[in-house]
Amino acid sequence: MLSRFRSADLRRDFTASLVVFLVALPLCVGVAVASGVPAELGLVTGIVGGLVVGLLPGSSLQVSGPAAGLTVLVYEAVQTHGLGTLGVIVLAAGAIQLALGFLGFGRWFRAISVAVVQGMLAGIGLVLILGQSYAMADLKAPSTGLDKMAGLPGLVGDIAAERTALSAFALGAGTIAVLVLWKKLPARISGIVPAALVAVALATATTALFSLPVAKVEVKGLLEAIQPPGVDAFSDLGDVALLGTILAFTLIASAESLFSAAAVDRMHDGPRTQYDKELMAQGAGNAVCGLLGALPMTAVIVRSAANVQAGARTKASRVLHGLWLLLFAALLPAALGVIPIAALAGVLVHAGCKLVPVRELVPLWRAHRGEAVVLTVTAVAIVTTNMFEGVLIGLALAVAKTAWEISHVQMNVKDGDTGSIHVRLTGNATFLRLPHMLDTLEALPKDRPIELDLSGLRHLDHACLTALTNWADRHNEEGTEPVRMSGKVAAAVG
């Protein structure tokens, strides 16, 4: 019975691995091209995600590889620091992930505001859409998000005026149409072959059939594309800008991987993710990718969901998918050279659209306006500045929002039994509420005793304590009736 069960699991894992391989192949290549690195490096990261991370403990069914969510950051890093330094960045990020996982920080990444993560993904999606819209027309995109938006009218003019740009853009638009329409077909048809593979294959066949003058993927060969970082590249680790890029890689890759793990756990009833071990597995994979000069990796929800839905039972499916990627890269590298770049750009534009939560934003605004603001500001900040600064702005805003929400303080003013005024404070008194508190207190009559009851406060910070004490001192110095304070600060004031 046990042997039959294992045999059944192996058959399911084998089938699932083929599905994940077909999903991963165009995405690995597309992410690499969009990141400004050789296409083979995307395959290298996918291979490491299968053969290295796939064997390590953490999440059994989650699949790792190059992700669209890091495309923008990788492109910025390559343009700023050079391709030779990319390996150092990825290696350092992997080492930090290993250390964080070993120290038990894996579960704390789940404490990152969901609105910030959604805003981060939305910002990435918007930048992908903007940048890859130019790539769909075989044109070079401007460097910044604002320039990309400002250049859209010119892009439309170039597409209308140039036959080559029009042919490429039509090919990319057709790719997006196939991706959208493929899922509307009956499941017995659409479930056989992944939409991305069908779209890229059709675009490639159309290019060959009509001899379209569009740019294609440049092929270097697997071994030629792998360029381990040299010793000189490690000397740049003292650069503050480079350290910021490493931290951004670490934060985004870790958060995306662990959020993906939580989502995958909800898709199956098998073993739950061990977050610290999963973070260490991602760190080990990124360390290997860094040593090979390849792209960084994260757990990818699209491939992971395909793995679960295809019936995978064990980690064998993700290991086998890495093996199929290795065989393809080793035996059929020339096949990459016939793929039009416009088709891969179309795949990434479609992926970028799925990262922008348009449908969820209106319900979120109605239920949690603060969260909607954090999401929107994070996304806009990423588009207008860069990935790292945008995420920091989002995190700072989320912390400020939380601090504001928990600092509610109520002031109940009523007449006392002995002619005094009784003021009772409840809630959390922080410096954020000082203007309201002081305005209320300073408006009280000065010809009656005041009893300030602080026993209902759950929290009183130092700024409020100092302000209340100073107000009481000023009030008493004016020759009016005294202020008597009771509760948490009675001893301190006395």
FENTA-V924830 format. One line per field, one symbol per residue. ss: DSSP state (H for helix, E for strand, C for the rest). phi: phi as a letter, one per 40 degrees, with the letter a starting at -180 (. if undefined). A space follows every 10 residues. Layout:
BEGIN
ss->???
phi->???
END
This chain:
BEGIN
ss->CHHHHHHHHH HHHHHHHHHH HHHHHHHHHH HHHHCCCCHH HHHHHHHHHH HCHHHCCCCC CCCEECCHHH HHHHHHHHHH HCHHHHHHHH HHHHHHHHHH HHCCCHHHHH HCCHHHHHHH HHHHHHHHHH HHHHHCCCCC CCCCHHHHHH CHHHHHHHHH HCHHHHHHHH HHHHHHHHHH HHCCCCHHHH CCCCHHHHHH HHHHHHHHHH CCCCCECCCC CHHHHCCCCC HHHHHHHHCH HHHHHHHHHH HHHHHHHHHH HHHHHCCCCC CCCCHHHHHH HHHHHHHHHH HHCCCCCEEC HHHHHHHHHC CCCCCHHHHH HHHHHHHHHH HCHHHHHHCE HHHHHHHHHH HHHHHCCHHH HHHHHHHCHH HHHHHHHHHH HHHHCCHHHH HHHHHHHHHH HHHHHHCCEE EEEEECCCCC EEEEEEEEEC HHHHHHHHHH HHCCCCCCCE EEEEEEEEEE CHHHHHHHHH HHHHHHHCCC CCEEEECCCH HHHC
phi->.ccccccccc cccccccccc dcccdccdcc cccccgbddc cccdcccccc cbcccccibc bcbbicbccb dccccccccc bgcccddccc cccccccdcc cccgcdcccc ccdccccccc ccccccccdc ccccccbfbc cdcbcccccc ccdccccccc cbcccccccc cccccccccc cccccdccbc ccbccccccc cccccccccb fccbcbccbb hcccccbdcc cccccccccc ccccccccdc cccccccccc ccccdccabc dccccccccc cccccccccc ccgcccbacb cccccccccc gcbbcdcccc cccccccccc bbcccccccc cccccccccc cccccccccc cccccccacc ccccdccccc ccccbacccc cccccccccc ccccccccbb bbbacccbgc bbbbbbhbcb ccbcdcccdc ccccccbbcb bbcbccccab ccccdccccc ccccccccgc ccbbbbhcbd cccc
END
